């Protein structure tokens, strides 16, 4: 009986000691742990405040730079597109704000806006490609031929570009014989809307890309359709710029600008600008149209696939060399 009590007391004593040890240990460890957590929280708060300050500084500098570029833009672009007529083409999801700002800068550069064509979601819907193709075949002139590999949007772009742009400056402002019929059929079919008088053909075109990449199973096809439109108008006129923003920093299937840059054939002809949401980007649109008129193309901005922020400035005065004057 004594042995049993002894063992019982011993067991109770062990558990009591263990409990006391846990309490004491927790109490002793709690203070350093709490202190460490408090120090870490204070450090993270300080880092957050420093980063917030850096962001505020950068945003302030960006706003100041944008204000400076905006104030200088009329002088920078003055006369750069004098005598040129520009057609604006809006795509589903493109920004009205960017379009209005770009239109203003084009006007400051001396360009005349012939009008605006707005493509509808129906135009880009792959399910309606057969209907689009049928309409093109119905309206195209007999001498208009397409490559065997041409998509419905390739063919539509060729037909529409013939109605809306020209390479002959003497034909600017003059609709061709089929313009009215083509535009009326596309508008009646719910494929596009018109503003101004785009039927009075332009020499250049600016296609405004969606603000955000398209999503879903048809995203890549829709982005490709916009690339096809830009290419068709480039071939039919004296140059096309596909412009948009904000810039995509990673490759996305539904990104129209990225799709154009990735198509090695189209990329040789069409110029892209991914910074049109910034004042600098609107200046670059003008410079890019000048470059197109000179028979060159490029890919400009700050996003993936851009080769530089803007076209290289060509000096009108030859750069002196060591042999000059000899």
C-alpha positions in Angstrom: 0.0 0.0 0.0 2.9 2.3 0.8 4.6 1.4 -2.4 1.4 2.3 -4.3 1.0 5.6 -2.6 4.7 6.3 -3.2 4.3 5.7 -6.9 1.1 7.7 -7.1 2.7 10.6 -5.3 5.8 10.3 -7.5 3.7 10.4 -10.7 1.7 13.4 -9.5 4.9 15.1 -8.6 6.4 14.5 -12.0 3.3 15.9 -13.8 3.1 18.8 -11.4 6.8 19.6 -12.1 6.2 19.3 -15.8 3.2 21.6 -15.6 5.2 24.1 -13.5 8.1 23.8 -16.0 5.8 24.5 -19.0 4.3 27.5 -17.3 7.7 28.9 -16.2 9.2 28.1 -19.6 6.4 29.8 -21.5 6.6 32.8 -19.3 10.4 33.1 -19.7 10.2 32.6 -23.5 7.2 34.7 -24.1 8.9 38.0 -23.4 11.7 37.6 -25.9 9.3 36.2 -28.5 6.9 39.2 -28.1 9.8 41.6 -28.2 11.2 40.0 -31.3 7.7 40.2 -33.0 7.4 43.8 -32.0 10.8 44.6 -33.4 10.0 42.8 -36.7 6.6 44.7 -36.9 8.4 48.0 -36.4 11.0 47.2 -39.1 8.3 46.1 -41.6 6.3 49.2 -40.9 9.3 51.4 -41.4 10.1 49.6 -44.7 6.5 50.0 -45.9 6.6 53.7 -45.1 9.9 54.1 -47.0 8.5 52.2 -50.0 5.4 54.3 -49.9 7.5 57.4 -49.9 9.5 56.2 -52.9 6.3 55.4 -54.8 5.0 58.8 -54.0 8.2 60.4 -55.2 8.3 58.4 -58.4 4.6 59.2 -59.1 5.3 62.9 -58.5 8.2 62.8 -60.9 6.2 61.0 -63.5 3.4 63.5 -63.2 5.9 66.3 -63.6 7.5 64.7 -66.7 4.1 64.1 -68.2 3.1 67.7 -67.7 6.3 68.9 -69.3 5.9 66.6 -72.3 2.3 67.6 -72.7 3.2 71.3 -72.6 6.0 70.8 -75.2 4.1 68.4 -77.5 2.6 71.1 -79.8 6.1 72.4 -80.5 7.7 68.9 -80.8 5.2 67.7 -83.4 4.4 70.9 -85.2 4.1 70.3 -89.0 5.3 66.7 -88.8 2.2 65.3 -90.5 1.3 68.4 -92.6 -0.7 67.4 -95.6 -1.4 63.9 -94.3 -4.9 62.4 -93.6 -5.2 59.9 -90.8 -8.0 57.3 -90.3 -8.6 56.2 -86.7 -9.7 52.6 -86.1 -11.0 51.7 -82.7 -11.2 48.1 -81.5 -13.4 46.5 -78.8 -12.0 47.4 -75.5 -9.8 50.3 -76.7 -9.7 53.5 -74.6 -11.7 56.6 -75.5 -9.3 58.7 -73.4 -6.3 57.5 -75.4 -8.1 58.0 -78.7 -9.1 61.6 -77.9 -5.6 62.4 -76.7 -4.0 60.8 -79.8 -6.4 62.6 -82.0 -5.5 66.0 -80.5 -1.7 65.3 -80.9 -2.3 64.2 -84.5 -4.1 67.5 -85.1 -1.2 69.4 -83.5 1.1 67.6 -86.0 -0.9 69.0 -88.9 -2.8 65.9 -89.8 -6.4 65.9 -90.9 -8.6 63.2 -89.3 -10.7 61.7 -92.1 -13.0 59.9 -89.7 -13.3 57.0 -87.3 -14.2 53.4 -87.7 -15.1 51.4 -84.6 -15.0 47.6 -84.9 -17.6 45.7 -82.9 -17.3 42.6 -80.9 -19.3 40.8 -83.6 -16.5 41.7 -86.1 -14.0 39.8 -84.0 -16.2 36.9 -83.0 -14.7 33.7 -84.5 -18.3 32.2 -84.7 -19.1 34.8 -87.3 -16.0 34.4 -89.4 -18.0 32.5 -92.1 -20.6 35.4 -92.3 -17.8 37.9 -92.5 -16.1 35.9 -95.3 -19.3 35.6 -97.2 -19.9 39.4 -97.0 -16.3 40.1 -98.3 -16.8 37.7 -101.2 -20.1 39.4 -102.1 -18.6 42.9 -102.0 -15.1 42.5 -103.3 -14.3 43.7 -106.9 -13.5 41.0 -109.4 -9.8 42.0 -109.5 -9.3 41.7 -105.8 -7.5 38.4 -105.0 -6.4 36.9 -101.6 -3.7 34.6 -100.6 -4.8 31.0 -100.0 -3.8 31.2 -96.4 -5.7 34.5 -95.8 -8.1 34.4 -92.8 -11.6 36.0 -92.9 -10.0 39.1 -91.1 -7.2 39.3 -93.6 -9.7 39.4 -96.4 -11.9 41.9 -94.6 -8.9 44.1 -93.9 -8.0 44.1 -97.6 -11.5 45.1 -98.7 -12.0 47.8 -96.0 -8.6 49.3 -96.6 -9.4 49.7 -100.3 -12.5 51.7 -99.2 -10.9 53.8 -96.5 -7.2 54.5 -97.3 -5.0 55.1 -100.4 -1.4 55.3 -101.4 -2.2 58.1 -103.9 -2.2 61.5 -102.1 -4.2 62.9 -105.1 -7.1 60.5 -104.1 -7.3 61.7 -100.5 -10.8 62.9 -99.6 -12.3 61.1 -102.6 -14.3 57.9 -102.0 -13.7 55.1 -104.5 -16.6 53.6 -106.5 -17.3 50.8 -104.0 -16.7 52.7 -100.7 -20.3 53.5 -99.9 -21.6 50.0 -100.6 -18.8 48.4 -98.6 -19.2 50.6 -95.6 -23.0 50.5 -95.6 -23.0 46.7 -95.8 -20.5 46.3 -92.9 -22.4 48.9 -90.8 -25.8 47.3 -91.5 -24.4 43.9 -90.5 -23.4 45.2 -87.1 -19.7 44.7 -87.8 -18.6 48.4 -87.4 -19.8 51.9 -86.8 -18.7 55.1 -88.5 -18.0 58.6 -87.2 -17.1 61.6 -89.4 -16.6 60.8 -93.0 -14.0 58.0 -93.2 -15.1 57.1 -96.7 -13.1 60.1 -97.8 -9.9 58.1 -97.9 -6.9 58.8 -95.8 -3.2 58.1 -96.4 -2.4 56.8 -92.9 -4.2 54.8 -90.3 -3.9 54.5 -86.5 -5.4 51.3 -85.0 -6.2 51.7 -81.3 -5.6 48.4 -79.4 -7.6 47.2 -76.4 -6.6 48.6 -73.0 -6.5 45.0 -71.7 -5.6 41.8 -73.4 -8.6 39.7 -74.5 -9.4 36.7 -72.4 -11.0 33.4 -72.9 -10.7 30.6 -75.5 -10.9 33.0 -78.4 -8.4 35.6 -77.1 -5.6 34.7 -79.4 -7.8 34.6 -82.5 -9.2 38.0 -81.6 -5.8 39.5 -81.1 -4.7 38.0 -84.4 -7.7 39.6 -86.1 -6.6 43.0 -84.9 -3.1 42.3 -86.2 -4.6 41.4 -89.5 -6.6 44.6 -89.7 -3.5 46.7 -88.9 -1.5 44.8 -91.6 -4.3 45.2 -94.2 -4.4 48.9 -93.7 -0.7 49.2 -93.8 -0.6 47.5 -97.2 -3.5 49.5 -98.5 -2.2 52.9 -97.4 1.1 54.6 -96.8 1.5 53.3 -93.3 -0.3 52.0 -90.1 0.5 52.3 -86.4 -1.1 50.0 -83.9 -1.1 51.9 -80.6 -2.3 51.2 -77.1 -1.5 51.1 -73.4 -0.8 50.3 -70.7 2.1 48.2 -71.9 2.0 44.4 -71.3 5.1 43.4 -69.4 4.6 39.6 -70.0 3.5 37.7 -73.0 -0.3 37.2 -73.1 -2.1 35.3 -75.9 -4.9 38.0 -76.1 -2.5 41.0 -76.4 -3.0 42.5 -79.9 0.3 44.5 -79.8 2.2 41.5 -78.6 0.6 39.3 -81.2 1.6 41.8 -83.9 5.2 41.9 -82.6 5.4 38.1 -82.6 4.3 37.8 -86.2 7.5 38.1 -88.0 5.8 38.9 -91.3 3.4 41.6 -90.0 6.1 43.0 -87.7 8.2 44.0 -90.7 5.4 46.3 -91.9 3.3 47.5 -89.0 4.7 49.8 -86.3 3.5 49.3 -82.7 3.5 51.7 -79.8 2.5 50.4 -76.4 2.9 53.7 -74.5 -0.1 55.6 -76.0 -1.5 56.0 -72.5 1.3 58.4 -71.7 2.0 61.9 -73.3 5.3 60.6 -74.6 3.5 57.7 -76.4 1.3 60.1 -78.3 4.4 61.9 -79.6 5.8 58.5 -80.6 2.7 57.8 -82.6 3.4 60.9 -84.7 7.1 60.0 -85.1 6.1 56.4 -86.0 3.7 57.7 -88.8 6.6 59.7 -90.1 8.8 56.6 -90.1 6.1 54.7 -91.9 5.9 57.4 -94.6 9.7 56.9 -95.0 9.1 53.1 -95.6 10.3 52.0 -92.2 8.7 50.3 -89.2 9.5 49.7 -85.6 8.2 48.6 -82.2 8.3 51.2 -79.5 7.3 51.7 -75.9 8.2 50.1 -72.5 6.5 46.7 -72.8 7.6 43.2 -73.9 8.8 43.2 -77.5 9.6 47.0 -77.7 13.0 47.7 -79.2 13.2 51.2 -77.9 11.0 53.9 -76.3 10.8 55.9 -79.6 12.2 55.9 -83.2 15.7 57.1 -83.6 15.8 60.8 -84.4 17.5 61.5 -87.7 19.4 64.7 -88.0 18.9 66.9 -91.0 22.5 68.0 -90.8 25.2 65.4 -91.5 27.3 64.6 -88.5 30.9 65.9 -89.0 33.6 63.2 -89.3 37.3 63.3 -89.0 37.5 63.6 -92.8 35.1 66.5 -93.0 36.6 69.7 -94.5 39.7 67.9 -95.8 
